[in-house]
């Protein structure tokens, strides 16, 4: 008999006796703990410019997510609330920082929501940058894992070693189109939420077509200069709807267009 917890008909958390760890099972297959490429959607604003200039990404307190059910302590039906936790929103965590990625570079809904209607960018990273982090001075623990989207969401008990982790890596099925990978960090200091990355791990930047309405716009000049100065090996690619085929996205090498 399997040792673990059936989350629903699709997901099972199983104790791996050989490796002495909990494995997440999806449709009877062990979910991968790594991937080759991760994408990060960003609106074009001062925060994004600062992030690129400082080669860092921001670890968000879940209370600021657009889904109030995300990382909600009520997922655990017998959660033992402290007096302080009772006074705050159920997804407020001083000591947790979360960074959301996706497998999908070209999701129309995400381009609309997270880049302010193609007025932003998508960063393409080598995923191994975030699987071998050594930030012991900043984090108690840090983990990258694929998010699960149960068919029928039901609260689960606190008693398992994985319960709190499962709370941070589960979302309702409506969000499954995002195909999210999530990096969760246990922070040593609540205000230290900057996660530095190696500039060489940023392989490509996809630029939404609405940033190109004016080819001499400040956004394009700033982005090009940042790339040339800090990320000289990073490819710039602009994306836009195909004029001939409905629903198709066209990718064009920005450097080749500049050099025409």
DAWO-V692453 format. One record per residue. N is the residue number from 0. RES is the residue in three letters. PSI is psi in degrees with one decimal (999 if undefined). BURIAL is b if it has 16 or more other C-alpha atoms within 10 Angstrom, else e. Layout:
# DAWO-V692453
n->{N,N}
res->{RES,RES}
psi->{PSI,PSI}
burial->{BURIAL,BURIAL}
This chain:
# DAWO-V692453
n->{0,1,2,3,4,5,6,7,8,9,10,11,12,13,14,15,16,17,18,19,20,21,22,23,24,25,26,27,28,29,30,31,32,33,34,35,36,37,38,39,40,41,42,43,44,45,46,47,48,49,50,51,52,53,54,55,56,57,58,59,60,61,62,63,64,65,66,67,68,69,70,71,72,73,74,75,76,77,78,79,80,81,82,83,84,85,86,87,88,89,90,91,92,93,94,95,96,97,98,99,100,101,102,103,104,105,106,107,108,109,110,111,112,113,114,115,116,117,118,119,120,121,122,123,124,125,126,127,128,129,130,131,132,133,134,135,136,137,138,139,140,141,142,143,144,145,146,147,148,149,150,151,152,153,154,155,156,157,158,159,160,161,162,163,164,165,166,167,168,169,170,171,172,173,174,175,176,177,178,179,180,181,182,183,184,185,186,187,188,189,190,191,192,193,194,195,196,197,198,199,200,201,202,203,204,205,206,207,208,209,210,211,212,213,214,215,216,217,218,219,220,221,222,223,224,225,226,227,228,229,230,231,232,233,234,235,236,237,238,239,240,241,242,243,244,245,246,247,248,249,250,251,252,253,254,255,256,257,258,259}
res->{UNK,UNK,UNK,UNK,UNK,UNK,UNK,UNK,UNK,UNK,UNK,UNK,UNK,UNK,UNK,UNK,UNK,UNK,UNK,UNK,UNK,UNK,UNK,UNK,UNK,UNK,UNK,UNK,UNK,UNK,UNK,UNK,UNK,UNK,UNK,UNK,UNK,UNK,UNK,UNK,UNK,UNK,UNK,UNK,UNK,UNK,UNK,UNK,UNK,UNK,UNK,UNK,UNK,UNK,UNK,UNK,UNK,UNK,UNK,UNK,UNK,UNK,UNK,UNK,UNK,UNK,UNK,UNK,UNK,UNK,UNK,UNK,UNK,UNK,UNK,UNK,UNK,UNK,UNK,UNK,UNK,UNK,UNK,UNK,UNK,UNK,UNK,UNK,UNK,UNK,UNK,UNK,UNK,UNK,UNK,UNK,UNK,UNK,UNK,UNK,UNK,UNK,UNK,UNK,UNK,UNK,UNK,UNK,UNK,UNK,UNK,UNK,UNK,UNK,UNK,UNK,UNK,UNK,UNK,UNK,UNK,UNK,UNK,UNK,UNK,UNK,UNK,UNK,UNK,UNK,UNK,UNK,UNK,UNK,UNK,UNK,UNK,UNK,UNK,UNK,UNK,UNK,UNK,UNK,UNK,UNK,UNK,UNK,UNK,UNK,UNK,UNK,UNK,UNK,UNK,UNK,UNK,UNK,UNK,UNK,UNK,UNK,UNK,UNK,UNK,UNK,UNK,UNK,UNK,UNK,UNK,UNK,UNK,UNK,UNK,UNK,UNK,UNK,UNK,UNK,UNK,UNK,UNK,UNK,UNK,UNK,UNK,UNK,UNK,UNK,UNK,UNK,UNK,UNK,UNK,UNK,UNK,UNK,UNK,UNK,UNK,UNK,UNK,UNK,UNK,UNK,UNK,UNK,UNK,UNK,UNK,UNK,UNK,UNK,UNK,UNK,UNK,UNK,UNK,UNK,UNK,UNK,UNK,UNK,UNK,UNK,UNK,UNK,UNK,UNK,UNK,UNK,UNK,UNK,UNK,UNK,UNK,UNK,UNK,UNK,UNK,UNK,UNK,UNK,UNK,UNK,UNK,UNK,UNK,UNK,UNK,UNK,UNK,UNK,UNK,UNK,UNK,UNK,UNK,UNK}
psi->{136.9,142.1,114.5,-151.5,125.7,111.0,-42.6,-166.0,-17.2,-34.2,139.8,135.9,119.0,139.2,122.0,104.6,-36.2,-46.9,-6.8,57.1,168.2,125.6,141.9,124.3,129.3,118.6,44.9,11.6,138.7,127.9,138.5,148.2,3.6,162.9,171.0,-39.6,140.5,144.8,143.3,117.1,136.2,139.4,156.9,108.2,-175.2,-35.2,-41.8,-41.9,-45.1,-39.7,-43.7,-39.4,-35.5,5.8,59.5,161.0,154.4,130.4,109.1,142.0,126.6,-21.4,-19.4,2.5,158.2,-1.8,109.7,-14.7,-8.7,128.6,29.0,126.8,-20.7,-7.0,-30.6,110.8,-22.9,33.3,136.9,98.2,135.6,167.3,-38.1,-41.5,-31.2,-25.2,-8.1,169.6,151.0,-11.1,28.2,124.9,111.6,-33.7,12.3,134.1,135.0,136.7,121.1,131.3,179.5,160.6,-13.2,114.8,-12.8,57.1,113.8,-39.1,-40.8,-35.9,-37.2,-46.7,-46.8,-8.3,16.5,56.2,57.8,23.6,25.3,-156.1,164.5,128.3,132.8,119.5,150.4,123.0,-28.3,-17.7,-29.0,7.1,-14.8,46.3,140.5,85.0,48.4,-26.6,-20.7,-33.4,143.9,-39.0,147.2,138.4,135.8,128.8,153.5,135.7,144.6,149.4,86.5,146.0,-43.8,110.0,129.6,142.3,149.8,163.4,160.0,-19.6,-14.6,153.0,-25.5,0.1,-50.1,-34.1,-43.5,-36.5,-33.3,-12.4,19.2,140.4,157.4,155.2,-26.3,-23.6,6.2,-24.1,-19.6,-21.1,55.6,140.2,140.1,131.8,121.2,126.1,132.8,110.8,141.1,-31.4,125.7,-28.2,0.8,83.3,17.6,122.1,108.7,146.2,154.7,123.4,-29.0,-16.8,-13.4,101.8,-33.2,149.5,120.6,132.4,123.8,144.2,-26.4,-14.3,-12.0,10.6,-36.1,107.6,-14.4,17.2,155.4,-36.7,-47.4,-41.0,-45.0,-46.7,-43.3,-42.0,-40.9,-45.1,-49.2,-34.1,-45.4,-22.3,58.9,-21.3,1.0,130.6,139.9,127.3,128.5,145.6,148.5,159.9,139.1,131.2,-16.2,-32.2,120.2,134.4,2.3,139.3,134.9,137.6,128.9,136.3,113.6,-36.4,-41.6,-38.2,-36.5,-31.7,5.0,999}
burial->{e,e,e,b,b,e,b,e,e,b,b,b,b,b,b,e,e,e,e,e,e,e,b,b,b,b,e,e,e,e,b,e,e,e,e,e,b,b,b,b,b,b,b,b,e,e,e,b,b,e,e,b,e,e,b,b,b,b,b,b,b,b,b,e,e,e,e,e,b,b,b,b,b,e,b,b,e,e,e,e,e,e,e,e,e,e,e,e,e,b,b,b,b,e,b,b,b,b,b,b,b,b,b,b,b,e,e,e,e,b,b,e,e,b,b,b,b,b,b,b,b,b,b,b,b,b,b,e,b,b,b,e,e,e,e,e,e,b,b,e,e,b,b,b,b,b,b,b,b,b,e,e,e,e,e,b,e,b,e,e,e,e,b,b,e,b,b,b,b,b,b,b,e,e,e,e,e,b,b,b,b,b,b,b,b,b,b,b,e,e,e,e,b,b,b,e,b,e,b,e,b,b,b,b,b,b,b,b,b,e,b,b,e,e,e,e,e,e,b,e,e,e,b,b,e,e,b,e,e,e,b,e,e,b,b,b,b,b,b,b,e,e,e,e,e,e,e,e,e,e,e,e,e,b,e,e,e,e,e,e}
